[in-house]
Amino acid sequence: MGAQAGKDLLIKLDMDGGGSFSTIAGLRATRVTFNAETVDVTTLESTGGWRELLGGAGVRSASLSGSGIFKDATTDERARQVFFDGLTPGFQVIVPDFGTIEGPFQITSLEYSGSHDGEANFEISLASAGAITFTAA
C-alpha cells in the first residue's frame, strides 16, 4: 500500500440495521487496530527452551477510534443512540488501496469537546463484537 491521504480512511455505520452504511461525521484522525491473543503451549521438552505458541487458537479482536466533527444531525443521533442503547450494529472501515473491514462493533467511548471560539469536536472508540470480515481493494 502506497502513501494515502488520511482523510480517505472512512468509518461507516449501518444507519438502520439493514445494511445502509453512512460515513460517521467528518473524521480528522482515524486508527484501526487488530489484536490476536496467544496461547502458550511451551513445555519442558520445547526445543532449546523456546516458547511455543498454538497457531490460530487465541482470541482475535479489532478496535477503531477516530476524532473529528459530526457532519450532520443524523449520524450524530445514530451514534449517540447506539452508544446509550449498548447496540452492536455493523460498521465498515474503508482503507484506500487496502480494503474494507466490516463487522459488528460496540461504541465503547463517545466524547464531546469544544472551545468558545471553535467547532464542537468528538472522539469515538469502538470494539469488535463478533466476526470481522476483510475484503481486499
Backbone hydrogen bonds, N-H to C=O, Kabsch-Sander energy under -0.5 kcal/mol:
donor,donor_aa,acceptor,acceptor_aa,energy
8,D,5,A,-1.9
9,L,6,G,-1.6
10,L,8,D,-0.6
10,L,94,I,-1.9
12,K,10,L,-0.5
12,K,92,Q,-3.5
13,L,22,S,-2.6
14,D,90,G,-2.6
15,M,13,L,-0.7
15,M,20,S,-3.0
21,F,19,G,-1.0
22,S,13,L,-2.0
24,I,11,I,-2.8
25,A,23,T,-0.9
26,G,69,I,-4.6
27,L,25,A,-1.0
28,R,67,S,-3.8
29,A,67,S,-1.8
31,R,65,S,-2.9
33,T,63,S,-2.9
35,N,61,S,-3.0
37,E,59,V,-2.7
40,D,38,T,-0.5
41,V,52,E,-2.7
46,S,43,T,-1.6
49,G,46,S,-2.4
50,W,47,T,-2.0
54,L,39,V,-2.5
55,G,53,L,-0.8
57,A,54,L,-1.4
61,S,35,N,-2.4
63,S,33,T,-2.7
64,L,126,L,-2.0
65,S,31,R,-2.2
66,G,124,I,-2.2
67,S,29,A,-2.2
68,G,122,F,-2.1
69,I,26,G,-2.0
76,D,72,D,-1.6
77,E,73,A,-2.7
78,R,74,T,-2.3
79,A,75,T,-2.4
80,R,76,D,-2.3
81,Q,77,E,-2.5
82,V,78,R,-2.6
83,F,79,A,-2.2
84,F,80,R,-2.8
85,D,81,Q,-2.3
86,G,82,V,-0.6
86,G,83,F,-1.0
87,L,82,V,-1.9
91,F,103,G,-2.4
92,Q,12,K,-2.4
93,V,101,I,-2.8
94,I,10,L,-2.3
95,V,93,V,-0.7
95,V,99,G,-2.9
98,F,95,V,-2.0
99,G,95,V,-2.4
100,T,135,T,-2.6
101,I,93,V,-2.6
102,E,133,T,-2.4
103,G,91,F,-1.9
105,F,89,P,-2.0
106,Q,127,A,-2.7
107,I,87,L,-0.5
108,T,106,Q,-0.7
108,T,125,S,-2.1
109,S,125,S,-1.5
111,E,123,E,-3.0
113,S,121,N,-2.5
115,S,119,E,-0.5
118,G,115,S,-1.6
121,N,113,S,-3.9
122,F,68,G,-2.3
123,E,111,E,-2.3
124,I,66,G,-2.7
125,S,109,S,-2.3
126,L,64,L,-3.0
127,A,106,Q,-2.3
128,S,62,A,-2.7
129,A,104,P,-2.8
133,T,102,E,-3.1
135,T,100,T,-2.4
137,A,98,F,-1.7
